[in-house]
């Protein structure tokens, strides 16, 4: 992450020259806090006005002795609709119309279903991308993460602990572009597993039919209630 540069007037420089080191630390901390607030507010404003979003995604999971990388296309639409179309290395589908959520793997000939309100899937924190929340409200202790290298120069990295998911998720890291888009979400589970999502080619407010978020198990597919997950 690039250092934050403040341009100070001569009177301010004189004041800083005579105040104690402890006071300088307080001022610096306050400046960083304000920076976090401004970044969070800008991200909130950016996503709150969106109705739809289309993006290419890469999902990396590490845990339980596994190291898995998958990719595909994501569609989001307010309120609460999402479609994750996995293409590589195998076809999978995770889709929710806001009421029901389905996870379908064609090769398994099985589709799992659960009520969206009961969804406890790792994709749940991605409500950030639906503009349903305020970062500072949902992420406890939201702060800059200078120890995390951004994917691209100029991006800002934030971290916080998600409220209400403390028993499952220890930390969420967000990488934000200069245009206030979320380019990466890193989710650290309390059991040591980690899932990272990277988003590219983001297209905002594109036309997306509600039919894209509907799902009917194909003929010959077993439908199972509950137990959603990759």
Rosetta silent file (secondary structure, phi, psi, omega in degrees, C-alpha in Angstrom):
SEQUENCE: XXXXXXXXXXXXXXXXXXXXXXXXXXXXXXXXXXXXXXXXXXXXXXXXXXXXXXXXXXXXXXXXXXXXXXXXXXXXXXXXXXXXXXXXXXXXXXXXXXXXXXXXXXXXXXXXXXXXXXXXXXXXXXXXXXXXXXXXXXXXXXXXXXXXXXXXXXXXXXXXXXXXXXXXXXXXXXXXXXXXXXXXXXXXXXXXXXXXXXXXXXXXXXXXXXXXXXXXXXXXXXXXXXXXXX
SCORE:     score description
SCORE:     0.000 S_00000001
   1 L     0.000  135.802  179.823    0.000    0.000    0.000 S_00000001
   2 L   -70.852  145.076  179.332    1.344    3.447   -0.863 S_00000001
   3 L   -65.078  149.479  176.417    2.059    5.743    2.088 S_00000001
   4 L   -81.922  127.855 -176.939   -0.485    8.428    2.871 S_00000001
   5 L  -111.283  125.908  177.869    0.989   11.865    2.137 S_00000001
   6 L  -109.640  129.309  175.908   -0.300   14.970    3.903 S_00000001
   7 L   -93.384  116.108 -174.415    0.551   18.432    2.568 S_00000001
   8 L  -109.910  142.841  176.275    0.923   20.758    5.567 S_00000001
   9 L   -76.639  164.447 -178.468    1.044   24.527    5.688 S_00000001
  10 H   -58.616  -44.819  178.282    3.952   26.331    7.400 S_00000001
  11 H   -58.055  -38.750  179.914    1.943   27.187   10.576 S_00000001
  12 H   -67.451  -38.899  178.299    1.001   23.531   10.984 S_00000001
  13 H   -62.456  -38.916  178.627    4.623   22.472   10.542 S_00000001
  14 H   -63.690  -43.215  179.460    5.659   24.905   13.261 S_00000001
  15 H   -62.238  -44.446 -179.389    3.017   23.483   15.632 S_00000001
  16 H   -64.358  -28.624 -178.364    4.150   19.915   14.907 S_00000001
  17 H   -70.512  -25.307 -174.605    7.743   20.906   15.592 S_00000001
  18 H  -105.624  -12.156 -179.757    6.992   21.984   19.169 S_00000001
  19 L   -81.417  161.562 -175.653    4.416   19.384   20.283 S_00000001
  20 L   -73.262  157.650  176.483    5.488   16.229   22.078 S_00000001
  21 H   -57.358  -36.375 -179.999    6.082   12.875   20.282 S_00000001
  22 H   -63.731  -41.136  179.476    3.108   11.407   22.156 S_00000001
  23 H   -65.656  -37.056  178.464    0.823   14.137   20.848 S_00000001
  24 H   -62.219  -37.684  179.688    2.106   13.533   17.315 S_00000001
  25 H   -63.731  -39.743  178.627    1.134    9.866   17.671 S_00000001
  26 H   -63.676  -43.317  179.824   -2.392   10.869   18.683 S_00000001
  27 H   -64.036  -43.317 -179.760   -2.690   13.190   15.673 S_00000001
  28 H   -62.734  -43.199  179.423   -1.364   10.515   13.300 S_00000001
  29 H   -61.711  -41.064  178.688   -3.809    7.939   14.676 S_00000001
  30 H   -63.805  -38.222  179.431   -6.665   10.375   14.235 S_00000001
  31 H   -64.725  -42.789  179.495   -5.640   11.049   10.634 S_00000001
  32 H   -64.958  -40.109  179.174   -5.573    7.335    9.844 S_00000001
  33 H   -60.915  -42.786  178.533   -8.982    6.863   11.474 S_00000001
  34 H   -63.799  -35.612  179.941  -10.426    9.643    9.338 S_00000001
  35 H   -65.608  -42.448  177.767   -8.866    8.002    6.281 S_00000001
  36 H   -61.324  -44.287  179.458  -10.574    4.697    7.097 S_00000001
  37 H   -60.452  -41.860 -177.651  -13.890    6.487    7.583 S_00000001
  38 H   -69.101  -39.576  178.163  -13.605    8.259    4.237 S_00000001
  39 H   -65.055  -47.031 -179.756  -12.706    5.071    2.358 S_00000001
  40 H   -60.631  -43.195 -179.754  -15.542    3.128    4.005 S_00000001
  41 H   -64.833  -37.618 -179.879  -18.047    5.897    3.295 S_00000001
  42 H   -68.018  -39.056  177.139  -16.950    6.075   -0.345 S_00000001
  43 H   -65.402  -44.762  177.656  -17.366    2.308   -0.782 S_00000001
  44 H   -56.272  -48.359 -177.773  -20.821    2.447    0.836 S_00000001
  45 H   -63.002  -37.748 -177.985  -21.884    5.279   -1.450 S_00000001
  46 H   -63.863  -47.690 -174.160  -20.546    3.477   -4.520 S_00000001
  47 H   -84.530  -24.868 -178.158  -22.435    0.230   -3.968 S_00000001
  48 H   -65.268  -25.420 -178.057  -25.578    1.635   -2.401 S_00000001
  49 L   -91.366   -8.611 -178.280  -26.647    3.228   -5.681 S_00000001
  50 L   -76.985  145.393  172.853  -26.052    0.101   -7.794 S_00000001
  51 L  -103.451  -35.982 -179.845  -28.912   -2.105   -8.888 S_00000001
  52 E  -140.173  160.060  177.106  -26.910   -4.842  -10.625 S_00000001
  53 E  -149.670  135.489  173.710  -23.312   -5.988  -10.944 S_00000001
  54 E  -124.733  136.077 -178.497  -21.579   -8.450  -13.266 S_00000001
  55 E  -154.752  154.804  168.961  -17.968   -9.505  -12.721 S_00000001
  56 E   -86.219  140.547 -178.834  -15.448  -12.227  -13.412 S_00000001
  57 E  -131.315  151.940  169.663  -14.296  -13.904  -10.215 S_00000001
  58 E  -123.580  128.812 -179.230  -11.519  -16.137   -8.978 S_00000001
  59 E  -114.852  125.435  178.668  -12.115  -18.050   -5.757 S_00000001
  60 E  -119.213  124.048  179.300   -9.185  -19.497   -3.809 S_00000001
  61 E  -119.746  132.969  175.989   -9.815  -21.803   -0.849 S_00000001
  62 E  -133.076  123.246  179.578   -7.183  -23.130    1.523 S_00000001
  63 E   162.896  158.516  178.932   -8.044  -25.377    4.449 S_00000001
  64 L    53.753   35.273  178.782   -8.588  -28.936    5.633 S_00000001
  65 L    77.982    7.232 -178.766   -5.586  -30.028    3.594 S_00000001
  66 E  -109.856  151.864  174.147   -7.047  -28.588    0.397 S_00000001
  67 E  -140.204  101.280 -169.461   -5.806  -25.847   -1.916 S_00000001
  68 E  -125.226  133.232  176.637   -8.467  -25.112   -4.536 S_00000001
  69 E  -123.809  126.846 -179.763   -8.747  -22.376   -7.187 S_00000001
  70 E  -133.034  162.422 -179.256  -11.917  -21.875   -9.213 S_00000001
  71 E  -150.957  161.299  179.634  -13.225  -19.169  -11.524 S_00000001
  72 E   174.324 -152.147 -177.313  -16.339  -18.038  -13.328 S_00000001
  73 E  -122.265  139.054  179.642  -18.874  -15.229  -13.649 S_00000001
  74 E  -116.317  135.744  171.398  -20.875  -13.539  -10.900 S_00000001
  75 E  -123.988  135.329  175.842  -24.170  -11.671  -11.262 S_00000001
  76 E  -127.027  145.672  176.701  -25.763   -9.700   -8.437 S_00000001
  77 E  -150.774  133.718  176.277  -29.087   -7.911   -8.366 S_00000001
  78 L   -74.889  145.558   -1.578  -30.943   -6.142   -5.597 S_00000001
  79 L   -96.924  120.410  169.501  -32.611   -7.195   -3.468 S_00000001
  80 L    76.087   14.017 -179.383  -30.556  -10.229   -2.451 S_00000001
  81 E   -94.337  136.374  176.479  -30.208  -12.022   -5.792 S_00000001
  82 E  -148.946  147.997  178.245  -26.920  -13.676   -6.738 S_00000001
  83 E  -139.894  116.351  176.266  -25.664  -16.182   -9.302 S_00000001
  84 E  -106.760  109.240 -178.132  -22.176  -17.719   -9.167 S_00000001
  85 E  -104.593   99.650 -179.475  -21.520  -19.608  -12.395 S_00000001
  86 E   -81.047  134.158  178.516  -18.337  -21.656  -11.969 S_00000001
  87 E  -116.610  -30.343 -175.414  -16.635  -22.744  -15.200 S_00000001
  88 E  -133.542  137.676    2.314  -13.159  -23.877  -14.159 S_00000001
  89 L   -84.217   -8.261  175.955  -11.955  -26.433  -13.248 S_00000001
  90 L  -143.031  156.301 -179.150  -15.487  -27.919  -13.217 S_00000001
  91 L   -75.183  132.452  174.379  -18.964  -26.562  -13.743 S_00000001
  92 E  -146.896  163.001  178.727  -20.920  -25.626  -10.614 S_00000001
  93 E  -142.494  129.503  171.273  -23.751  -23.242   -9.856 S_00000001
  94 E  -122.968  119.442 -174.408  -24.646  -21.306   -6.731 S_00000001
  95 E  -142.330  141.471  177.543  -27.809  -19.229   -7.199 S_00000001
  96 E  -140.187  134.153  177.557  -30.271  -17.386   -4.973 S_00000001
  97 L   -97.530   10.980 -178.551  -33.407  -15.465   -5.877 S_00000001
  98 L    95.974  -18.919  177.026  -33.541  -13.880   -2.423 S_00000001
  99 L  -109.154  -54.322  179.273  -35.931  -16.529   -1.114 S_00000001
 100 E  -117.628  149.655  176.326  -34.283  -19.868   -1.901 S_00000001
 101 E  -123.372  139.807 -178.737  -30.633  -20.705   -2.568 S_00000001
 102 E  -125.324  144.926  170.470  -29.410  -23.639   -4.637 S_00000001
 103 E  -125.743  121.669 -171.177  -26.043  -25.324   -5.060 S_00000001
 104 E  -133.124  129.148  174.933  -25.820  -27.535   -8.152 S_00000001
 105 E  -120.650  109.428 -176.508  -23.001  -29.631   -9.606 S_00000001
 106 H   -53.321  -39.897 -177.741  -24.009  -31.193  -12.938 S_00000001
 107 H   -64.242  -29.306 -178.745  -21.516  -34.058  -12.597 S_00000001
 108 H   -84.609  -15.237 -177.601  -23.032  -35.064   -9.236 S_00000001
 109 L    53.757   40.576  178.966  -26.603  -34.950  -10.558 S_00000001
 110 E  -142.075  140.088  177.319  -27.637  -33.440   -7.239 S_00000001
 111 E  -126.330  126.902 -179.762  -29.010  -30.007   -6.292 S_00000001
 112 E  -104.893  138.830 -173.254  -29.042  -28.792   -2.684 S_00000001
 113 E  -129.551  143.837  172.701  -31.555  -26.189   -1.537 S_00000001
 114 E  -150.275  160.243  176.016  -32.003  -23.999    1.534 S_00000001
 115 E   -69.423  135.897 -177.350  -33.953  -20.890    2.489 S_00000001
 116 H   -58.040  -34.670 -177.873  -31.893  -17.783    1.744 S_00000001
 117 H   -71.089  -16.807  177.822  -32.556  -16.419    5.244 S_00000001
 118 H  -100.707    5.760 -174.991  -30.961  -19.558    6.722 S_00000001
 119 L   -64.872  124.715  176.446  -27.965  -19.416    4.432 S_00000001
 120 L  -123.323   43.863 -178.923  -24.688  -19.927    6.277 S_00000001
 121 L   -90.157  153.780 -178.830  -22.499  -20.105    3.205 S_00000001
 122 H   -62.439  -20.052  178.753  -19.103  -18.418    2.962 S_00000001
 123 H   -75.900  -10.199 -178.062  -20.528  -16.261    0.181 S_00000001
 124 H   -55.896  -43.163  179.756  -22.903  -14.620    2.666 S_00000001
 125 H   -61.369  -11.788 -178.771  -20.477  -11.799    3.624 S_00000001
 126 H   -74.682   11.760  170.388  -20.496  -10.725   -0.013 S_00000001
 127 H   -58.191  -20.750  176.012  -23.585   -8.706    0.821 S_00000001
 128 H   -54.250  -38.920 -176.633  -21.059   -5.846    0.696 S_00000001
 129 H   -76.176  -11.972  176.717  -21.274   -6.105   -3.074 S_00000001
 130 H   -93.750   -0.635  179.177  -25.054   -5.802   -2.971 S_00000001
 131 L    65.697   32.451 -176.942  -24.836   -2.469   -1.172 S_00000001
 132 L   -95.164   -1.809 -169.340  -26.931   -3.777    1.706 S_00000001
 133 L  -144.240  169.041  171.432  -24.666   -2.675    4.512 S_00000001
 134 L  -110.363  128.100 -173.880  -22.331   -0.065    5.927 S_00000001
 135 H   -55.780  -46.464 -176.131  -18.758   -1.254    6.314 S_00000001
 136 H   -68.050  -25.459  178.990  -18.145    0.455    9.648 S_00000001
 137 H   -79.197  -38.835 -173.796  -21.371   -0.951   11.061 S_00000001
 138 H   -89.536  -23.679 -178.528  -20.826   -4.529    9.923 S_00000001
 139 E  -111.418  106.777 -179.486  -17.054   -4.826   10.422 S_00000001
 140 E   -69.111  135.689  178.625  -15.967   -4.344   14.005 S_00000001
 141 E    68.886   31.395 -178.956  -12.610   -2.597   14.431 S_00000001
 142 E   -56.706  129.048 -176.722  -12.434   -1.558   10.775 S_00000001
 143 E  -153.616  169.104  172.687   -8.917   -0.318   10.067 S_00000001
 144 E   -69.455  152.563  178.636   -6.221   -0.024    7.446 S_00000001
 145 L  -123.301   73.511 -176.147   -4.190   -3.191    6.788 S_00000001
 146 L   -65.636  -14.928  179.671   -0.716   -1.902    5.830 S_00000001
 147 L   -84.139   -6.815 -179.889    0.754   -5.399    6.289 S_00000001
 148 L  -103.943  118.856 -178.601   -1.363   -6.785    3.407 S_00000001
 149 L   -73.288  128.456  178.336    0.057   -6.117   -0.056 S_00000001
 150 L   -72.155  159.067  178.130   -2.622   -4.920   -2.506 S_00000001
 151 L   -70.225  -29.858 -177.494   -3.086   -6.602   -5.870 S_00000001
 152 L  -138.304  145.026  178.357   -2.570   -3.296   -7.667 S_00000001
 153 L   -60.437  137.809  179.323   -0.747   -0.072   -6.848 S_00000001
 154 L    97.231  -15.968  177.719   -3.088    2.599   -5.551 S_00000001
 155 L   -77.334  152.952  178.565   -5.539    0.184   -3.945 S_00000001
 156 E  -111.940  137.835 -179.683   -6.358    0.465   -0.229 S_00000001
 157 E  -113.028  127.671  179.140   -6.648   -2.593    2.012 S_00000001
 158 E  -118.039  157.605  175.082   -8.994   -2.633    5.026 S_00000001
 159 E  -142.041  153.261  177.429   -9.690   -5.277    7.675 S_00000001
 160 E  -169.902  169.111  179.179  -12.329   -5.910   10.300 S_00000001
 161 E  -104.807  125.190 -176.541  -14.228   -8.619   12.163 S_00000001
 162 E   -69.614  129.034  177.816  -17.768   -9.316   10.912 S_00000001
 163 L   -72.933  137.589  177.761  -20.493   -8.789   13.497 S_00000001
 164 L    87.335   -8.536  179.664  -22.770  -11.744   14.028 S_00000001
 165 L  -122.530   20.277 -174.388  -20.380  -14.240   12.436 S_00000001
 166 L   -59.673  -27.654 -178.441  -17.737  -14.304   15.190 S_00000001
 167 L   -75.553  -14.302 -177.263  -18.210  -18.044   15.741 S_00000001
 168 L  -119.097  -38.145 -173.803  -17.233  -18.787   12.122 S_00000001
 169 E  -120.488  125.853 -179.342  -15.212  -15.905   10.715 S_00000001
 170 E   -86.341  -33.639 -174.774  -12.302  -14.248   12.487 S_00000001
 171 E  -158.904  146.879  171.990  -11.464  -11.537    9.981 S_00000001
 172 E  -124.642  131.324  177.207  -12.434  -10.079    6.621 S_00000001
 173 E  -112.287  130.755  179.570   -9.962   -8.161    4.465 S_00000001
 174 E  -118.296  132.548  173.516  -11.240   -5.874    1.700 S_00000001
 175 E  -107.317  125.182 -173.160   -9.155   -4.392   -1.102 S_00000001
 176 E  -115.837  133.508  179.713  -10.623   -1.197   -2.541 S_00000001
 177 L   -82.248  167.278  175.723   -9.671    0.451   -5.847 S_00000001
 178 L   -59.688  -21.215  176.927   -9.304    4.231   -6.356 S_00000001
 179 L   -89.571    8.301  176.407  -12.779    4.058   -7.959 S_00000001
 180 L    69.691   24.403  171.994  -14.134    2.611   -4.676 S_00000001
 181 L   -90.392  147.905  174.723  -14.801   -0.830   -6.134 S_00000001
 182 E   -86.710  113.130 -176.627  -14.080   -3.909   -4.045 S_00000001
 183 E   -93.475  -21.248 -177.424  -11.438   -5.833   -5.972 S_00000001
 184 E  -154.086  140.352  172.855  -10.763   -8.539   -3.396 S_00000001
 185 E  -127.632  123.502  179.296  -12.406  -10.061   -0.326 S_00000001
 186 E  -114.921  122.172 -175.605  -10.350  -12.328    1.942 S_00000001
 187 E  -114.326  115.626  179.769  -12.282  -14.305    4.571 S_00000001
 188 E  -101.143  114.607  179.219  -10.329  -15.906    7.413 S_00000001
 189 E   -78.267  155.992 -179.850  -12.292  -18.580    9.265 S_00000001
 190 L   -68.683  -20.887  179.970  -11.740  -19.206   12.965 S_00000001
 191 L   -86.351    3.720  177.883  -10.768  -22.821   12.174 S_00000001
 192 L   100.362  -17.473  177.626   -7.815  -21.659   10.083 S_00000001
 193 L   -71.841  155.513 -178.867   -9.379  -22.093    6.635 S_00000001
 194 E  -142.810  140.162  176.474   -9.371  -19.097    4.289 S_00000001
 195 E  -126.146  131.808  179.885  -11.330  -18.127    1.191 S_00000001
 196 E  -122.671  134.505  175.351  -10.319  -15.327   -1.156 S_00000001
 197 E  -116.637  130.253  174.734  -12.414  -13.776   -3.917 S_00000001
 198 E  -117.637  134.897 -175.497  -10.882  -11.596   -6.616 S_00000001
 199 E  -119.252  131.076  178.232  -13.133   -9.588   -8.932 S_00000001
 200 E  -133.622  168.516  177.489  -12.237   -8.252  -12.387 S_00000001
 201 E    49.871   46.467 -178.321  -14.088   -6.807  -15.386 S_00000001
 202 E   -72.901  127.919  178.668  -16.778   -5.374  -13.141 S_00000001
 203 E  -118.960  120.819 -173.260  -19.795   -4.078  -15.059 S_00000001
 204 E  -102.458  142.027  177.585  -22.241   -1.983  -13.083 S_00000001
 205 L    55.036   40.589  173.088  -25.980   -1.529  -13.622 S_00000001
 206 L   -82.708  159.940  179.155  -26.114   -3.863  -16.602 S_00000001
 207 L   -73.961  120.690  178.763  -29.439   -5.360  -17.641 S_00000001
 208 L  -133.948  120.022 -178.855  -29.943   -8.662  -15.802 S_00000001
 209 L   -72.645  146.580  175.094  -33.237  -10.550  -15.980 S_00000001
 210 H   -59.936  -26.357 -178.722  -34.765  -11.980  -12.794 S_00000001
 211 H   -62.106  -24.363 -179.963  -34.916  -15.295  -14.658 S_00000001
 212 H   -65.716  -21.673 -176.490  -31.133  -15.599  -14.309 S_00000001
 213 H  -102.257    7.422  176.546  -31.593  -16.117  -10.562 S_00000001
 214 L   -95.214  150.056 -179.924  -34.248  -18.809  -10.876 S_00000001
 215 L  -144.340  135.154  174.003  -33.357  -22.492  -10.742 S_00000001
 216 L  -131.217  121.422 -178.342  -35.228  -25.699  -11.462 S_00000001
 217 L   -55.243  130.871  177.901  -33.349  -28.996  -11.062 S_00000001
 218 L   -61.860  159.037  178.761  -32.896  -30.670  -14.453 S_00000001
 219 L   -56.936  136.805  179.538  -34.627  -33.987  -15.074 S_00000001
 220 L    86.242    2.386  179.528  -32.839  -36.842  -13.343 S_00000001
 221 L   -97.705  132.471  177.326  -31.323  -34.543  -10.685 S_00000001
 222 E   -80.087  129.403  177.724  -31.829  -35.354   -7.014 S_00000001
 223 E  -100.072  127.286 -176.998  -33.055  -32.379   -4.953 S_00000001
 224 E  -124.095  134.838  178.881  -31.812  -32.310   -1.353 S_00000001
 225 E   -85.035  132.248  174.954  -32.890  -29.870    1.360 S_00000001
 226 L    79.540  176.165  175.719  -30.136  -28.071    3.319 S_00000001
 227 L    72.256   34.766  178.301  -26.390  -28.534    3.468 S_00000001
 228 L   -66.801  149.903  176.701  -25.356  -25.931    0.922 S_00000001
 229 L   158.125  162.381 -177.465  -21.669  -25.502    0.296 S_00000001
 230 L   -73.695    0.000    0.000  -18.897  -26.018   -2.240 S_00000001
